[in-house]
Amino acid sequence: MKRLVLTLAALTLAGGLAACGKKEPVAATEPGAEPATAAVATPAPAAPAASKGGDMAAMGMAGDAKMAKGTGKVTAVDAEAGTITLDHGPIPEAGWPAMTMVFKAGPPVTSAVKVGDTVAFDVKLQGGAGEVTAVQKQ
């Protein structure tokens, strides 16, 4: 009980001190006062439209990497760019619905599959994106 009272007192004191430093706008009717100006809020830039595969960063995920599994069909492989495009089913661990999506992938993955293959895959989830780390043809 003592801890709660002390915590509330500290928060009240901190709030009161923070409010002391704020300047309130002065009404223009007071002698020698300048008219108060209102702050104008600037709207934030609109988020870019999601591509056909969806904007994975906008779907939100924790910043820590975690692993997930999925299944899907290979629709493109770009070994030079280090990417694989999969038309995959839902991936519950990431909160992703079924969609077509481009993933980062290393040479062991890009060399193991071709367009049209149905695969099960492991994906490392980090920062709203995924990297396919392993594939198994179905």
PLY file of the C-alpha trace (Angstrom):
ply
format ascii 1.0
element vertex 138
property float x
property float y
property float z
element edge 137
property int vertex1
property int vertex2
end_header
0.00 0.00 0.00
2.86 2.34 0.90
4.52 1.62 -2.45
1.32 2.52 -4.34
0.93 5.81 -2.47
4.58 6.73 -3.07
4.32 5.84 -6.77
1.17 7.92 -7.23
2.74 10.85 -5.37
5.85 10.68 -7.57
3.79 10.57 -10.77
1.63 13.49 -9.63
4.71 15.54 -8.75
6.36 14.73 -12.08
3.22 15.71 -14.00
2.89 18.95 -12.06
6.51 19.91 -12.68
6.21 19.14 -16.39
3.14 21.38 -16.65
4.98 24.29 -14.96
7.35 24.71 -17.88
4.60 25.02 -20.53
3.71 28.45 -21.88
0.06 29.06 -22.57
-0.94 31.26 -25.53
-1.62 34.83 -24.45
-4.93 36.35 -25.48
-4.58 39.28 -27.90
-6.79 41.43 -25.65
-4.09 41.82 -22.97
-1.96 44.97 -23.28
1.33 44.37 -25.11
0.41 40.81 -25.99
1.00 39.26 -29.38
-1.79 37.20 -30.96
-1.59 33.50 -30.21
-0.84 31.23 -33.12
-2.27 27.78 -33.49
-0.07 24.84 -34.36
-0.99 23.29 -37.67
-0.79 19.53 -37.90
0.72 18.23 -41.09
-0.71 14.94 -42.28
1.74 12.07 -42.47
2.56 10.87 -45.96
0.28 8.12 -47.14
1.64 4.61 -47.03
2.59 3.25 -50.43
0.01 1.04 -52.05
0.59 -2.64 -51.41
1.83 -4.66 -54.34
-0.02 -7.71 -55.60
1.95 -9.83 -53.12
1.07 -7.54 -50.23
3.17 -5.18 -48.19
4.65 -7.47 -45.55
6.17 -4.64 -43.52
2.71 -3.14 -43.09
1.35 -6.41 -41.68
3.49 -6.01 -38.58
5.69 -8.48 -36.80
8.11 -8.37 -33.94
11.66 -7.31 -34.77
13.14 -10.57 -33.42
13.69 -13.37 -35.95
11.55 -16.47 -35.65
11.00 -19.49 -37.86
7.85 -20.60 -39.64
6.82 -23.28 -42.12
4.69 -23.02 -45.23
3.69 -24.76 -48.42
3.23 -23.36 -51.87
4.03 -23.35 -55.55
7.18 -21.78 -57.01
6.18 -19.05 -59.50
9.63 -17.50 -60.09
13.28 -18.07 -59.21
15.94 -15.37 -59.60
19.27 -16.86 -58.54
21.14 -13.68 -59.49
18.94 -11.52 -57.23
18.76 -14.23 -54.56
14.96 -14.42 -54.54
12.21 -16.99 -54.90
8.54 -16.17 -55.50
6.00 -18.48 -53.90
2.23 -18.67 -54.17
1.85 -19.92 -50.60
-0.94 -20.89 -48.24
-1.54 -19.13 -44.91
1.45 -18.89 -42.56
-0.10 -18.63 -39.08
3.22 -18.02 -37.27
3.58 -14.77 -39.24
-0.11 -13.89 -39.33
0.05 -13.94 -43.15
-2.89 -15.01 -45.32
-2.41 -17.04 -48.49
-0.72 -14.89 -51.15
2.00 -14.70 -53.76
5.16 -13.27 -52.28
8.84 -12.71 -53.10
11.27 -14.07 -50.49
15.03 -13.73 -50.11
16.73 -17.07 -50.71
20.32 -18.27 -50.84
21.90 -20.40 -53.60
21.05 -23.73 -51.90
17.35 -22.81 -52.16
17.31 -21.16 -55.60
19.26 -24.04 -57.17
17.02 -26.73 -55.64
13.73 -25.67 -57.26
12.24 -24.55 -60.55
9.07 -22.73 -61.57
6.04 -24.99 -61.13
7.45 -27.05 -58.23
5.16 -27.54 -55.23
7.23 -27.19 -52.07
7.19 -27.17 -48.30
9.52 -24.48 -47.00
11.08 -23.03 -43.87
11.11 -19.26 -43.60
12.98 -17.00 -41.20
10.72 -14.09 -40.22
12.37 -10.81 -39.32
11.41 -7.16 -39.66
8.20 -7.80 -41.58
9.91 -9.87 -44.27
10.90 -13.46 -44.76
13.85 -15.44 -46.03
13.36 -19.00 -47.25
16.09 -21.06 -45.60
15.08 -24.56 -46.79
12.76 -26.16 -49.36
11.49 -29.69 -49.85
9.74 -30.67 -53.10
6.33 -32.25 -52.52
0 1
1 2
2 3
3 4
4 5
5 6
6 7
7 8
8 9
9 10
10 11
11 12
12 13
13 14
14 15
15 16
16 17
17 18
18 19
19 20
20 21
21 22
22 23
23 24
24 25
25 26
26 27
27 28
28 29
29 30
30 31
31 32
32 33
33 34
34 35
35 36
36 37
37 38
38 39
39 40
40 41
41 42
42 43
43 44
44 45
45 46
46 47
47 48
48 49
49 50
50 51
51 52
52 53
53 54
54 55
55 56
56 57
57 58
58 59
59 60
60 61
61 62
62 63
63 64
64 65
65 66
66 67
67 68
68 69
69 70
70 71
71 72
72 73
73 74
74 75
75 76
76 77
77 78
78 79
79 80
80 81
81 82
82 83
83 84
84 85
85 86
86 87
87 88
88 89
89 90
90 91
91 92
92 93
93 94
94 95
95 96
96 97
97 98
98 99
99 100
100 101
101 102
102 103
103 104
104 105
105 106
106 107
107 108
108 109
109 110
110 111
111 112
112 113
113 114
114 115
115 116
116 117
117 118
118 119
119 120
120 121
121 122
122 123
123 124
124 125
125 126
126 127
127 128
128 129
129 130
130 131
131 132
132 133
133 134
134 135
135 136
136 137
